[in-house]
């Protein structure tokens, strides 16, 4: 077996986007004409016209398919879980589990995916409070970074240019709770099979124009297979100011997760022991610090100015115990050493030393990736799209694995891309 750890951090993103929007009948949709006289008032469902919170319009006026999930839907079957709510309440949405971990699902909408697996063609744009959270490296989506307990609503819309990159198949806008949308306090404790423990708490309220909301969640389980334990820590804090014409939302999201999901095993192995693991380890160590500032100013009944700024620091270490294609060198000068799959290109460790074929175990590779995304001209007039213009670079170089996972690392060539 070869051991392939990868550290893809830190990822830092600092961006701002500005939107000047003429809503027409959009802003008035929430106060649409209602039937005169006594009787039942008409219920109107509104939807955001862009990923930036604040500007809404009647869902019937959106030129496309729109589906929504609300906070009450997330916890109908127990602890709040975004992936379960998407699959059970929305059409054309399916969930798969290629990483064998409930916190790292592949979400498919009309054949287009949003997945945490690098290399997957990403066809969905995902936004949290107006910020695109597809990672700068590979456009992957780490669902475990979204605190389920703090979600107010989720809207999925069909393909729209307003949602920027990766919105070919559609876009998902996740709106978090604040002190005005959640008033009260609550806590939940639960447990289950395989030593599962879950605890969550939230508090929200407002006084006049000021609102405050806080939530936290801790989840641990051993899993029904060997080496499949998870430890999830999610925190969310929001401070808001809602005036007559001005709205400000400052939020902070923190995650510190340790996810272990062994891959598929042959049926012959499972026949001996259903908990058996064929390859390992498969570890994802994810850390996030995410700060968002949303601002909205109503200039006229049908005109509003909106802006979003954010800082995102994302760190990930991935270790995969999948079998590699390395083989013994066939050239006489390299006899007794390991080569790449072409059997002629020698492999070396981080110190540049050649790797002998035997009696070593299969080699492991390690890489450290740094990626940045940013607006090219923050605040420029042409940045009218709510999706921030992004650019950045990637650097890959050799790094050794932690002692608990360490074998002989293979050096990775340094590369850059813009």
N, C-alpha and C positions, 0 to 999 in steps of 0.2 A: 504494500500500500504506500502511496505517497501522501505527504502531509502538506497541504497548501494553505498556510495562513496568509491573510492579507489585511493590512491596516489601511483603511481609506479615510484617514483623518489627519489633522482637523480640516473640516470644510467650513469656511466662513463666507457668509454672504451679507453684503450691505447694499441695500437698494432703496430706491424711492420711485414712485410713479405718480403722475398727476393726471387727473381726468376732469375736463370741463364738459359737463353733460347738460344737454337740453332735453328734458324728459317729456315735454309735450303733455300728453294726458297721463304720463307715467306717475308723476308725483301725486297727482290727484286721484290715483286709482284707489288708494287706501280710504278715501272719503268719497267714493263714487255715489252717484245718485241712488237713493234708496226709495222704496215704495212709500208714498205718502199715506198718512193715516195710521190707525192702530193695526197691529199684526206683527208677525215675525220678521225681524230684520234680516236682510239678505247678507249671507256670509260671503266675503270676498277673499280669496287666497291670492297673495301677492308674491312675486318672485324678483330676485335681484337681476337687473338688466346687465350688470357687469360683475366681475369677481369682487370689486370694491364694495364693502357694506354701505348701506344707506340709501341707495337709489333703487326704488322698486316700481313695479307695474303689475297690473292685473295679469294673472297667469294666462288668461284667455287671449291676451294680446301679444304673447310671445310667439314669434314665428318658428316654432320648433317643438319637439317633444320635451316636456319638463316633468320630472318626478321628484317628490320630496319625502324625506323621513324626518320625524321630529323627535325631540328628546324622550318623550313618553314611549316611543316605539323601540328605543334601544334596549330598554330593560324589561320588556314584557316577558321574556323567558328566563329571568334571573338577573345576573350582573350585566351592566351595560356593555354591549359588544357591537361595534359598528358593523363588522363584516356580517354578522348574523342578521342584523336589521336590514342591510342592503339586500341580502339574498331572499329574505322572507317577505319584504314589503314592496319591492320594486320589480317591475317586469324587465326582461332583457338583460338582467344582471345575474351572473353566476360566479361562484366562489370555488377556487381550486387551491390545493395545498401542496405545491411542489417542494417546499422546504420542510414539510412535516411539522409545522408549528402554527398554532392557532393565531398567533400575533403577527404572522408574516404570510398572509394570504395573497393569492393572485386574484384580483378583481377584474372580471371581464364584462364589458358592456357592449353589446352588439358586435362581438368579435374583437374588440379592441381592449388591450390590457393595461392595467396599472399594477406593477409588480415590484417587490423588493429585490428580485433576482437581476443582477447585472447581466446585460446582453439580451434581455427580453425586449422586443420591439414595443416601446411604450406609446400607446395611442390615446391615452387619457391624461388631461391636465387636471391636477388636484390643487385646490386652493384652500388655505386656512386663514380666515379673517382677511381675505383679499391678497394674500401672499402665496405665490406659486411654490409648493413644497416638493415638487419633483426635484430630486437632488441634482446638483450641477454635474456630478460625475455619473453619466449613464442614464439620467432622467428617471431613475428608479424612485419608488415611493416606499418609505418605511412607515407602515401603518402603525407600528407599535409606538411611534412618537406622538400620535394623536390621543389625548386623554379622553377616552370614551365618556366618562362621567360628566365632563364639562361641555359636551356638544349640545348646542341648542337646536340646530336643524342642519340637514344635508340636502342640497339640491343637485340633481344630475340633469344636465341639459345636453341636447344633441349638438353636433359640430357647430361651432360658432367662432368667427375670427376674433371676436371680442376677448376670447380666453387665451389667445397667444399660442405658444409652443405646445406641441403634443396634444392639441385639441382636435386632431383629425377625426377621432371617433366620438368625441364629446368631452365634457368637463364636469368636474365635481367640485362644488363650492361648500366648504364646511364652515358654518358660522358658530362660534363659541358663545357660551352664556356670559352675561354680565349682571351687574346689580339691578338692572331694570327689567331684564327678562326672567330672572330667577330671584324670588323674594322668599327667604326662609333658610332653614338649615336642616341637614339630614345626614345620617350615617348608616352604613350597611356592613354587616359581617356575614360571611358565608364560608362554607367548607364543603368538601366533596371527596370523591374517590381519589386514590393515588396521592394522598396527603395534600390536596388542594386547599389553599387558604386565600381568602380575598377580603380586603378591607378598603372601604372608600368613605370619604366624607366631603361635604360641600356646604358652603355658606354663601348667601347673597342677600343684598339689600341696598336700599338707597335712601338718601335724605335730601330732599330738595333736588338740586341739579347734580348731586354727587352720588355715585354708585360704587360698590365694591363687591367683588366675587372671588372666592378662593375654593379650590378643590384639590384633593390628593387621592391617590390610589396606590395600594400595595398588593401585589399578586404573586403567589408562589405555588408551584406544584412540582411533584417528582416525575409526572408523566407515566404512561403505562408501558413504555419501552425503556430499556436500559439507556442511561446517558441522555435522557430527554427532559431534564428539569428546566424550568423557566423561573426567572425572578424579574418582575416588572415593577418599576417605580415611576409614577407619573405625577407631575405637579402642575397646577395652572393657577395664575393670579391675574385679575383684571381690575383696573381702576378706570372709571369712566366719568365724563362730564357731559351732560345733555342739557344744553340751553335751548332757547327758542329758535335760534338760527345756526348755532354752532354745536357740533358734536365731536368729542375727543374720546378715543379708546386706547389705553396703554395696557398691553398684555405681556405676560411672561410665561413661557412654557418650558418645563424642564423634564427630561426623561433620562433614566439610568437603568438600562435593561440588559439582562443576560439571558440569551435565548439559545437553547440546544435542541435541535430537531434532526435526529438521525435520518438518513435517506432511505430509499426503498431497499428491501431485502428480498433475496430469492425465496420462492415459495417452499423450497426444500428446507431452508433455514427456519422459516416460520413454522413449518410442520413440527420441528423439534422443539422450538420455544417461540411463542408469538412475540415475546419481548426481546428477542435476539436482535442484535445490530450487526449488519454485514460490513459497513464501512464507518469509520469514525476517526476523530471527532467531527461534528458539524456545529460549530459555535459561532454565534453572532453577538458581539459585545458592542452595544450601541449607546452613545451618549449624545445629548442634545441640550443646547441653550438657545432659546428662540425668543427674541423681543420684537414686538410689533407695535407701531403707532398708526392709528387710523384717524383721519381728520376729515370733517365734512362741514361745509359752509353753504347755507342756502342764500343765494343772491336775489332770487325772485321766485314767485310761485312755481315757475316752470324751469328754473335754472339753478344748478348747484355746482360747487367746486369741491372736489374730493382729492385726497392725497393719502398715500400709504408709504411708510418707511419701515424698514426692518433690519435686524441683525440676526444672523443665523450661524451658529457654531456647531458643526456636526462632526462627530468622531466615531469611527467604526473599525472594529477588528474582526476579521472573518477567518475562520480556520476550517478547511475542508479536508477530510481524509479520503478523498477519491483516488482511485488508481490512476497513475500517469502513463504516458506513452514512452518514457525514457527506456533506453535499451543499451546493451553493451556495444562499445565502439567496434567497428569492423576494420578500420584501418590499422595496419601493423604497428604504426608508431603509437597508436592510442590503445593498444590491446590491454585489457585489464581495467579499463576505466569506463565510466558511464558517458553516454552521448544522448543528444536529443533524438526524436523519433526518426531522423534521417540516418542515424547510426554513424554520422561523420562529424557532427558538431559537438565538441566536448562540453561537459558541464563542469562548473566550478562553484565553490562555496563563496561566502561573502569575503573571505580572505584571499580569494583567487586560486586556492588549491584545487587540484583535480580530485574528482570523486571516484574511488575505486568501486568496481562492480560488486565484489564480495570481500568480506562477509557482512557488509553494511546492510541495514534495512533500507527500504525505499526512501529516496531523498524527499525533502520537503522544500517548498518554495515560499518566500516571504517577500512582500512588497509593501511599500508605504506610499500612499497617494495623497497629494495635496491639491485641492481644487477650490477656486474662488469664482464667485459670480457677482456681478455688479451692474449698475446702470452706466452706460457710456457717458451720458450727459444728464446727470440728475437735475430735474427741474427745468429742462429745456422745453420750449414750446412744442416741439415735434413729438415729445413723449406722450402722445394723446392716448395710446393704448394702455389699458389697465395692467396688462402683463408687462412687467419691467423688462427693458431691453437687457439682455444678458450677454456676458462674454467671460472669458477666463482662460486659464491654462491648467495643464495637468503635468505633474512631475512624478515619475515612478522610479524608485531606486531600492536598493536592497536593504532589508532590515531583518534582524533575527526575531524569532518568535519568543514569547514568554517562556520561562523555564519549565512550566507545567506542560507545554506543548512542543518543546524544542527538539528538533532533530537537526540534521545537517542541512542548512539552507542553500538553495541555488541562487546565484546572483541574477538579478534582472537588469537588462540594459536600460539605461536612462533614456526617456523620451519626453518630448513636449508636444502639445497640440494646442491650437487656439480655437 
